[in-house]
Amino acid sequence: MLKRITWASIAIAVALLPILTTDGPAQAQMGRPGAVYVQRGQASWYGPGFHGRKTASGERFNQHDLTAAHRKLPLGTKATVINLDNGKTVEVKINDRGPYVRGRIIDLSKAAAERLGMKDAGTTLVRLEVTKAQSVEPVRSR
C-alpha cells in the first residue's frame, strides 16, 4: 500500500512540475508531442549594449547568434520559441540568465528576435518548448 501511495505521489509531482515552475503570469501549457517543458509568456530581446560581455555560461554574448536568457532552464539547453502572433519559430541555445521583468519568460538575442519578426515591437507573446531531442549541451567549465 505504501509503495502505491509513493508512486502515485511521484506521478502527481512530475505531472505538476511544469505548472509549479512557471513565474508570474506566464503559463505552462500543452505543446507539440514530445515536449518535456512548455511555457507561454512574453519574450523580449537584448543586443547591442551586451554584445561581447560574458554570459552566465561564461561565453561571450554575440547578438548575431541564436541564443537566449532564461531564468531556470539549464544552460546549454536548446529550446524552440514560437511567436504566437505570426507563427514564426526559431531554435535558440540558453546561455544566459534573465529576463528579470515580470511576465517575461525569455530574453532573445537580436538575431533570434529578427527570425521571429519581433525586433521592432520589442516584445511578443511566445510559446517556449523543449523536447527530449533538444538535449542539453555540456557547458564549458570556467
N, C-alpha and C positions, 0 to 999 in steps of 0.2 A: 504494500500500500504506500509506504514512504517513497519508494522508488518512483511509483506512478505520479505522485504529487510533485516530486522533484523534477521529473522530466516535463511535466505539464508547466511548472513554473519557468523552466528554462525556455520552453517553446513560446510562452507568452512574452517573456522578456525579449527574446530575439525578434518576435513579430512587432513589438512596440519600439524597438531601438531607433528606427528612422524617425519616428514621431517625437520621441523624447530627446533626440539630439539636435533638433532644429532650433534656431534662435529667432526670437521676436515673432513678427507676423509672417515670416517665411513659413511655408508649409511643406511637409513631406507628402508625397502622393505617388500614385502608380505611374510607372514608366514603361519603357519597352520591355519585352521579355528578356530575362537575363540581367536586368538592372538589379544591383545589390544595394545601391544608395540612390535615392531620388530626392531632390529638393527643389522647391519653387519659390521664387522671390525676385527681388530687383538685383540687376547686375550693373556695375559701374566700370569705368576703366581708368587706368593711370598710365603715364608715359614719360613725356619729356623731362619733368622735374626729378624723376627717379632713374632715368637711363644711366647705366654704369654703376649704380650703387649696389651693394651686396644685399641679397635677399635672405630670408630666413634659412634657406637651404645652403647658403654660402656661395651660390652662383651670383654672378653679376647680372643685374636686371637689364634685359635688352628689349626695348619696346617693340622691336620688329619680330621677335619670336612669339610663338603661340603659347603663352604662359598665363598663369593666373594666381591670385592670392585667395586662400580660403581659410577660415578660422580653425577648422577641425580636421579636414581630410589630411591623411599622411602626406608629407612632402614627397614628391615623385609620382603621385597618383595621376593617371590620365583620366580626364573627365570630358564628357560631351556636353556642350552648352547649346541649348536650343532657344532662339529668340522667338517668343510666343506671339509677337506682333507680326512677323513676316515669315516664320518657318525656317530661316537660315540657321545652319549649325556649324560648329567649329569644335575641334578636339584640342584641348589645352593640357599642359602639364602644370600641376600645382607645385610652385617652387617658392611661395612666399605666404605670409600670414596677413589676414585682413579680409574684407574691409571692416572697419570699426565704426560704421554708420548704421544706425538702427534700420532694420528692414532690408538691408543689402546682404546678399549671400555670397557674392563672388566679385572680385575686382580683377578685370581682364587687362591684358596688355593692349596697347594701341592697335597692334596687328590683329588681335582676336576681335576687338571691337569693330574694326573695319570689316572683317569677314562676316560679322553678324549684322552689319548695316546699322549700327547704333552709335557710331562715333560722334556724329553731330548732335544727337539727342542727349548724350552723356549717360543716361541710364535707360534700362528697358526691363520688362518682365521676361524672365527666362525660366527654363527647367534645366536643372543640372542632373546628369546621370552618370553613374559609374557602374560598369559591368565587370564581370569576372575577367573578360577578355582584356579589359583595360587595367592590366596589373600595375602594381606599384613598382616603379623603377628604384633600384638601390640609390640612396642618396650618398654622395661622397662625404667621407668624414673630413673634418677640418684639421 
